[in-house]
Amino acid sequence: MKKLLVLLFLALPFFVSAQTQHEYASVEFSPAIRKLGVFSTAMPAKVVDLKPINMDKRELDIIIFFQEVQDMEKQGWEVDTKDIVALDKGVHMYVWTLRKPKQ
């Protein structure tokens, strides 16, 4: 009986975590297109054209991408995956997927 109670106690976190549902989001940035997109199950989509913001300083575009991810982390989001996707010859996109527990 004691072993059964210990086993149930050890298995409890597994059953609780298996039931946790999450919100998902992706932060997408393409240096060639110079656009940043945020898409989520928890908030409205947002697409930002970085050309008028940084003008001819393309190197600042990625800083805004990182700042967006950091802002979301401050709101409880956790980076789940980081991918670089080829869209076309010489055109790629950073796609970071984030998640946080539903409230």
C-alpha positions as CSV (number, residue, x, y, z in Angstrom):
1,M,0.0,0.0,0.0
2,K,2.8,2.3,0.9
3,K,4.5,1.7,-2.5
4,L,1.2,2.5,-4.3
5,L,0.9,5.8,-2.5
6,V,4.5,6.7,-3.3
7,L,4.0,5.8,-7.0
8,L,0.8,7.9,-7.2
9,F,2.6,10.8,-5.5
10,L,5.4,10.6,-8.1
11,A,3.1,10.3,-11.0
12,L,0.8,13.2,-10.0
13,P,3.0,16.0,-11.7
14,F,2.9,14.0,-14.9
15,F,-0.9,14.0,-15.0
16,V,-1.2,17.6,-14.0
17,S,1.3,18.8,-16.6
18,A,-0.3,16.7,-19.3
19,Q,-3.5,18.6,-18.8
20,T,-1.9,22.1,-19.1
21,Q,-3.1,23.9,-22.2
22,H,-1.1,26.7,-23.8
23,E,-1.5,29.8,-25.9
24,Y,0.9,29.9,-28.9
25,A,2.5,32.7,-30.9
26,S,5.1,33.2,-33.6
27,V,7.3,36.1,-34.2
28,E,8.5,36.2,-37.8
29,F,11.1,38.5,-39.4
30,S,12.5,38.6,-42.9
31,P,15.6,40.7,-43.5
32,A,15.0,40.9,-47.2
33,I,11.3,41.9,-46.9
34,R,12.0,44.0,-43.8
35,K,8.8,43.1,-42.1
36,L,8.1,41.8,-38.7
37,G,4.9,39.8,-37.9
38,V,3.5,38.6,-34.6
39,F,0.7,36.0,-34.8
40,S,-1.0,34.4,-31.7
41,T,-3.9,32.6,-30.3
42,A,-4.0,35.1,-27.4
43,M,-3.8,38.5,-29.1
44,P,-4.5,40.2,-32.4
45,A,-2.0,39.8,-35.2
46,K,0.5,42.5,-35.9
47,V,2.6,43.2,-39.0
48,V,5.2,46.0,-38.9
49,D,7.0,47.5,-41.9
50,L,10.5,48.2,-40.7
51,K,11.6,50.3,-43.6
52,P,10.1,53.6,-42.4
53,I,11.2,52.9,-38.8
54,N,14.9,52.2,-39.5
55,M,15.1,53.9,-42.9
56,D,18.4,52.8,-44.6
57,K,19.8,51.1,-41.4
58,R,18.7,47.5,-42.1
59,E,21.0,46.2,-39.4
60,L,18.6,47.7,-36.8
61,D,15.7,45.5,-38.0
62,I,16.9,42.4,-36.2
63,I,17.2,44.4,-33.0
64,I,13.4,45.2,-33.2
65,F,12.8,41.4,-33.8
66,F,14.8,40.6,-30.6
67,Q,13.0,43.4,-28.6
68,E,9.6,41.9,-29.6
69,V,10.6,38.5,-28.4
70,Q,12.0,40.0,-25.1
71,D,8.7,42.0,-24.6
72,M,6.7,38.8,-25.0
73,E,9.0,36.9,-22.5
74,K,8.3,39.7,-20.0
75,Q,4.6,38.9,-20.5
76,G,5.1,35.2,-19.6
77,W,5.8,33.8,-23.1
78,E,8.6,31.2,-23.4
79,V,10.5,30.6,-26.7
80,D,9.7,27.0,-27.8
81,T,11.4,26.8,-31.2
82,K,13.7,28.9,-33.4
83,D,13.7,28.3,-37.2
84,I,15.1,29.9,-40.3
85,V,12.9,29.2,-43.3
86,A,14.0,29.7,-46.9
87,L,11.2,31.6,-48.7
88,D,13.0,32.0,-52.1
89,K,16.5,32.2,-53.4
90,G,18.3,34.5,-51.0
91,V,15.2,35.3,-49.0
92,H,14.8,33.8,-45.6
93,M,12.7,34.3,-42.5
94,Y,13.4,33.9,-38.8
95,V,10.4,32.2,-37.2
96,W,10.4,31.9,-33.4
97,T,7.5,30.0,-31.8
98,L,6.5,30.9,-28.2
99,R,4.0,29.5,-25.8
100,K,2.6,30.2,-22.4
101,P,0.0,28.4,-20.2
102,K,-3.6,29.5,-20.8
103,Q,-5.0,31.5,-17.9
